[in-house]
Amino acid sequence: MKKYVVAAIALLMTIIQVSASSADKYSQEYLQSKNHFSITRPIVEMFVERGIKSALKKETGAKFDVKFDGYTNASIKKGIFKNIEISGNDVKVNNLVLPYVHLKSITDYNYIDYKKEPIEFKSDMTYHYDLILDEEIINQALDDKGYKSVISNINKIANPLLTVKDVNVRLVKNKMFMDVTYNFSLISLKDKSFTVSCDFKAENGVIKTKHLKFEGSHSNISLDKIAGLVNLMNPLEFTLKLLDSKDCKGNIENVNIVDNKVKVDGKIFVKGD
């Protein structure tokens, strides 16, 4: 009788394990603890890549390269994947066209409920990104009504001594040149202008100007009086804010001007519901 009891318990444990395994087939522990070999998975991943490319082109008007890596066919269908890497050129984001965007997942368990409207992020996810900004896109951002509000707030602080009228940028010799139009309303209503050059650094996730220098006839003006103003007008920081999404938080890690284009990289953090 004893051996039948042992056999029954063993059978019961097997049933429980199979049942738990079946119910848990979408969990991170289950998917990462086994080698889920499938001869058809590369085909499924290929179709997913095509679908993502098509959706992104419809959304942004740009062509993308997509690399997608899943665990099992069932988990892929559920919206769970191991890694994804996306890169595209001339990508439209919030009415700005980025010359280049690259996005790669860092977390190796990512769960998105794509059947919901809007989609829901079911797991915490982290992505590394790098993007390129050129002179044209930065000046487009400066035409945004949000930047006009930035200038208006600066003028509330600076008035009545100084009124900033306009800001334009040029990327030359791997530096940013800011052409600022202003007037001293107490002295004259005639607009004047000054030009400062600078490059940038990332500091605690925020872009700050460095190597600030006046150009041309204003080279004798004290930078101490203008450095704070220039940082308030920081076109690069504002441009990147326009690219932000309420669904995720970004962290800027590096910023450089190379080949007269601004290269920015960092991480994006998505909080799961």
Number of C-alpha atoms within 10 A of each C-alpha: 6 7 8 9 10 11 12 12 12 12 12 12 12 12 12 12 12 12 12 11 13 11 10 13 15 20 14 16 11 14 20 14 8 9 10 14 9 11 8 10 18 14 12 18 20 15 13 19 21 17 13 18 19 15 12 17 16 11 12 17 15 16 16 22 14 19 17 19 20 25 23 23 18 13 17 20 14 15 17 27 23 21 18 19 18 19 18 21 18 17 22 16 13 11 14 18 20 20 17 16 19 18 20 19 19 17 16 18 21 22 23 20 16 15 10 9 7 8 10 16 19 17 18 15 20 21 19 18 22 19 19 21 22 19 16 15 16 24 17 14 20 22 13 14 10 13 19 15 11 15 19 15 12 17 16 11 12 14 13 11 12 17 22 21 16 14 22 17 20 18 22 14 12 16 20 24 21 22 17 18 16 18 17 17 14 11 9 9 11 9 13 13 14 16 19 22 20 18 19 21 17 18 13 10 14 12 22 19 20 13 11 18 18 19 16 10 9 13 13 9 12 11 15 8 9 14 16 12 15 18 16 16 20 19 22 22 17 19 20 16 12 16 14 14 10 6 11 13 13 21 16 20 18 17 22 18 20 13 13 17 19 22 17 20 21 18 20 20 15 18 14 15 9
